[in-house]
Amino acid sequence: MDRCYIEYLNASKNFQRDILYFEGENAYEDAVAWGQANLENFIRDMIKYV
C-alpha cells in the first residue's frame, strides 16, 4: 500500500501551508490527477512519500 502527499500553499486559507494525503494502490496516480486539476503550477516533484 502506497501513501504519499502533496504540500502546497492554499489560496483559500490565506496562502497557509496545506497537506493533502493519498493512500492506496493508486495513491501516486491519484495525487498526480488531483495536482494537475487543482494546482496551476503543479509539478510531479511536489509529491512526497511518507
C-alpha positions as CSV (number, residue, x, y, z in Angstrom):
1,M,0.0,0.0,0.0
2,D,1.4,3.4,-1.0
3,R,1.0,6.6,0.9
4,C,2.0,9.9,-0.4
5,Y,1.2,13.6,0.0
6,I,1.3,17.0,-1.7
7,E,2.3,20.0,0.3
8,Y,1.1,23.3,-1.1
9,L,0.1,26.9,-0.3
10,N,-3.7,27.0,-0.1
11,A,-5.0,30.3,-1.6
12,S,-8.4,29.9,0.1
13,K,-6.7,29.7,3.5
14,N,-4.7,33.0,3.0
15,F,-1.8,31.0,1.5
16,Q,-1.1,28.9,4.5
17,R,0.7,25.6,4.1
18,D,-1.6,22.7,3.5
19,I,-1.0,19.0,3.1
20,L,-3.2,16.5,1.3
21,Y,-2.6,12.8,1.8
22,F,-3.4,10.0,-0.7
23,E,-3.5,6.3,0.2
24,G,-4.0,3.0,-1.6
25,E,-2.7,1.2,-4.6
26,N,-3.2,4.2,-6.9
27,A,-2.0,6.8,-4.4
28,Y,0.6,8.3,-6.8
29,E,-1.7,8.4,-9.8
30,D,-4.5,10.0,-7.6
31,A,-2.0,12.6,-6.4
32,V,-0.9,13.4,-9.9
33,A,-4.5,13.7,-11.1
34,W,-5.5,16.0,-8.2
35,G,-2.4,18.2,-8.6
36,Q,-3.0,18.7,-12.3
37,A,-6.7,19.5,-11.8
38,N,-6.2,21.8,-8.8
39,L,-2.8,23.4,-8.8
40,E,-1.8,25.9,-11.5
41,N,2.0,25.4,-11.0
42,F,1.9,21.6,-10.3
43,I,5.0,19.5,-10.9
44,R,5.4,15.8,-10.1
45,D,8.3,16.7,-7.7
46,M,5.7,18.1,-5.3
47,I,4.6,14.6,-4.5
48,K,6.4,13.1,-1.5
49,Y,6.2,9.6,0.1
50,V,5.5,9.1,3.8
